[in-house]
Amino acid sequence: MGNNLSDVNFRDIINNAYNEMGNVNIVVAGKTGVGKSTLINAVFGENLAKTGVGRPVTSSAKEYTSSRVRGITLFDT
């Protein structure tokens, strides 16, 4: 596996963590408009978090879970 993010299978990493630890909570934090919601959608492989271009979309912390990826809750800030 290289250092390229396209080589990383996030679902496998998350499922392995679930098998070893159970449910995992992850807070995604960073400056406004840097792509936190887009990252959450990419990890889950579906459009759960609202995204936009130019102006910030997320105005408060939101919790996201998916039936496609078990054992993980992502918090968008």
Wavefront OBJ file of the C-alpha trace (Angstrom):
o trace
v 0.000 0.000 0.000
v 1.384 3.387 -0.987
v 1.008 6.769 0.613
v -1.775 7.767 -1.792
v -5.239 8.175 -0.204
v -6.752 6.400 -3.206
v -4.928 3.257 -2.008
v -6.656 3.375 1.392
v -9.860 1.377 1.858
v -11.550 3.286 4.685
v -14.383 0.750 4.981
v -11.893 -2.058 5.686
v -10.126 0.072 8.293
v -13.407 0.954 9.991
v -14.720 -2.620 9.921
v -11.454 -3.915 11.391
v -11.667 -1.320 14.176
v -15.273 -2.343 14.875
v -14.304 -6.017 15.106
v -11.523 -5.187 17.554
v -13.126 -2.416 19.658
v -16.851 -2.120 18.981
v -18.436 1.234 18.148
v -16.097 4.106 17.319
v -16.874 7.840 17.537
v -14.787 10.199 15.410
v -14.942 13.998 15.456
v -14.027 15.664 12.170
v -12.739 19.138 13.004
v -11.104 21.869 10.978
v -11.505 25.315 9.477
v -14.693 26.292 7.705
v -15.025 25.178 4.104
v -12.097 22.748 4.007
v -14.178 19.681 3.095
v -15.107 17.991 6.380
v -18.624 17.149 5.170
v -17.239 15.957 1.838
v -14.836 13.664 3.713
v -17.710 12.219 5.764
v -19.648 11.478 2.567
v -16.564 9.826 1.046
v -15.957 7.626 4.105
v -19.571 6.451 4.161
v -19.830 6.207 0.367
v -23.108 8.121 0.288
v -24.366 11.696 0.511
v -25.344 12.098 4.164
v -23.768 15.466 4.996
v -24.830 18.575 3.069
v -21.981 20.098 1.070
v -21.579 23.285 -0.905
v -19.137 25.538 -2.695
v -18.102 28.988 -1.514
v -20.038 29.391 1.741
v -19.945 27.156 4.818
v -22.875 24.719 4.975
v -22.547 23.121 8.425
v -23.655 25.604 11.090
v -23.576 23.308 14.145
v -22.194 19.909 15.124
v -24.035 17.046 13.431
v -23.896 13.298 14.015
v -23.741 10.856 11.087
v -24.080 7.078 10.976
v -24.673 4.779 8.036
v -26.102 1.299 7.640
v -23.398 0.690 5.021
v -20.523 1.162 7.489
v -21.220 -0.453 10.836
v -19.818 0.599 14.160
v -18.825 4.178 13.377
v -20.329 7.545 14.162
v -18.787 10.648 12.608
v -19.391 14.086 14.102
v -19.155 16.996 11.658
v -18.247 20.297 13.372
l 1 2 3 4 5 6 7 8 9 10 11 12 13 14 15 16 17 18 19 20 21 22 23 24 25 26 27 28 29 30 31 32 33 34 35 36 37 38 39 40 41 42 43 44 45 46 47 48 49 50 51 52 53 54 55 56 57 58 59 60 61 62 63 64 65 66 67 68 69 70 71 72 73 74 75 76 77
